[in-house]
Amino acid sequence: MKTTKYEVNADVRKNNIGKSVATAKGKSFTTKAMVTISLLSALSYVLMLLESPPFIGFLRLELSDIPAIIGGFTYGPIAGVTIELIKNLIKAITATKTAGIGELANLAISAAYVIPASFIFRKMKSKHKAFLAFSVATISMTITGFLVNYFVTIPLYASLYGGMDNVLAGAAIIPAIKDKFTLILYGITPFNIVKGIFTGLVGHYTYRFLKNKLSS
């Protein structure tokens, strides 16, 4: 059957319209992702200010990683880390109590949690993927927290607050803490494990509640 010139032109116009619609959808999704990440970053900053009473010294439990988990599960690990970065930059500029040291540590340790959690959750198809994602994330955060605190954060705190003895004074409630190593082992490491489990539980159920709204 012979195709007329009119039919050829109609097919060309149809293909062009289809490409335009696809492009528009891609732009719309990108815009939505950027807006959502911005909103989650702002929420994360607010939640970072609503912290618990201190566990020991500078350790406080808060929910600021939950928006990063939601962003990471929805758009990928880069989105989650971006939320953590924006949160800590704003906090360091506007409301730091530690000359930026706490925000630096929070960024490194939170990224070590959000990246593996988001990657595993998005890649796995198993019904147990959330459990595995948060388990690996908690282990990653605990190891990273040990290294960051031992080599970076605690030495910086010691130089800022007049020596290691002043830093250790905040952990006097735990008799086993005698030096930098035991401070991290008996004080910070258990805290990070508890924080990882707590963040995983809250993050999982919050994402389940919001995922349909975020994907619509």
N, C-alpha and C positions, 0 to 999 in steps of 0.2 A: 504494500500500500504506500503510495507516494505522500510524503510529508510536505505540506504547503509552507510557504514563507511565513504566513500568519502563525501557524502552529509552532514553528521554530522560534519566532520572537516571543510567543507566549511562554514557551518552556524556559527561555533565557530569563524573562522577567520573573518567572516563578522561582528559578534557582537563585536569582539575585535577592528576591524577597526573603527566601529561606536563609541565605547567608546573613542578611541584615538582622533578621530576628535572632539568629544564633549569636551574632556579635552583641546585640543589645542585651540578650540574656547573660552573656559572659560579663559585660560591663556592670549589669545590675547586681550580679552575684559578688563581684569584686567590691563594689560600693557597699553592699550590705555587710560583707566581711569586715571591711575597714571600720564601718560605723559600729558594728558589734564589738570588735576588738577595742575600740576607743572607749565604749561604754563599760566593758568588762575591766579595762585598765583603771578607769575612774572608780568603779566599785571596789576593785582590789585595794586601791589606795585608802579608801574610806575604811574598809575592813581592817587594814593594817593599823589604823589609828585606834581601833576598838580592841585593844589587846587585854589579855588577862593579867591579874597580878603576877609578879615575877616568880618563876620557879626557883632559880638560883641566879642571883646577880642580874644579868642582862637577858635571860631566857624567859620568853613569854609566849603563851599559846594564843594564836589568832587565826582567822579564817581567810586571810588575804590570798592564799594559794588556790582557793576554790574557783574564783573566776578564771584563773590561768588554766586549771584543769578543764573547765568547761570549754574555754577557747581552744585548748590543745586537742581535746576530743572531737570538737566540731570542725576545726580548720587545719589541724596538724601541729606538730611540735614547735614550729617557728612562731606560730601565733601565740602559743602558751608562753614561750620565752619572751616574746615582745611585750606581753602583758606584765610579766615579772620585771622586765627592764624599765618600762614606763613607770610602774608603781614605785620602784626603788629610786628612780631618778627624782620623781616628784617629792618623795619623802626626804631624800638627802638634801634637796634644795630648800624645802619649806619647814620640815618638822623633825629633823634629825636630833637625837639626844646623844649621839656617839661619834660626832664629827665624820659621819659617813661610813664608819667602820661596820656598824650593824647592817647597813643597807648593802654594802659590798658582800658581806657574808651571806645575807639573806638571798641576794641574787644568785650567787654561786650554788648555794645549797638547794634553793627552790628550783633552779634550772635542772639540777641533777635529779630532782623528783619528777618534774613535769615532762622532760624529754622522753625518758623511757616509758613512763605511764602512757603518754599520748601515742608514742610510736607503736607499742605493743597493742594497745586498745584498738587502734585503727587498722592494724595489719592482721590481727588474729580473727578467726571466725568462730572459735570455740565459745560455748556459753559461759565458760569460766574465765574468759579473757580479762574481765575487770579484776578478779582476784589476783591473777598472775601479774597484771599490769601494776597494780598497787603494791604487790609484794616485792617485785623487782625494783620499783621506784623507792620503796622504803629502804631497801638494802643499799641502793645507789646513793640516796641522800645521807644515810648513816656513814658510809665510807667517805663520801665527799666532805661531810661535816667534820669528821675526824681530821682529815688532812688539812682542810682550810683553816680550821680552828688552831691546829697545832703549829702550822707554819706561817699563818698570816694573821688571823683575827686576834688570838690571845696575845701574841707579841705586840701587836698594835695597841690593844687595850692597856697592856703593861706600860708601854711608853707614854700613853696618854694620861693614865691615872697614877703615875708615880711609882711604878714597879709591880712585880708579880705578886708580892705580898698583899697589895691592895686589891688586886683582882681576886686572889684566893679568899680574901676576907668575905666576899659575897657568897661563898660556898661553904662557910663554916658550919652550916647545919648538917653537912655530911662529913662525919669524922674521918672517913677513908681518904678524903681529898687532901693531899699534902703538897702537890706540885702541879705543873702544867699538864703532865700526862694523866695523872689521876683525876684532875678536874674534867678533862675531856672524856675519860673512860667511864667514870662513875657519875658524872653530872650531865654533860652535854649529850653523850651517846644514848643513854636511856631516854632522855627527853626527845631526841630526834626519832627514836623508834616509836614512842607514843604519839608524837606529832604525825608521823607518816601513816600510822594506822587510823588516827582520828581524821586526818585529811582525806584518806581513801574512802572511809565510810561516808563522810559528809559529801565529798565530791561525787561519789557514785550515785547516791540517791538524788542529789541536786541535778546532776546531768540527766538522769532518767526522767525527772519531772519536766525539764526544760527542752529536751532534745527535739521534740516535735515542733515546738515553737521556733527553735533556732533554724530548723531545716525547712520550714514552710516559707 
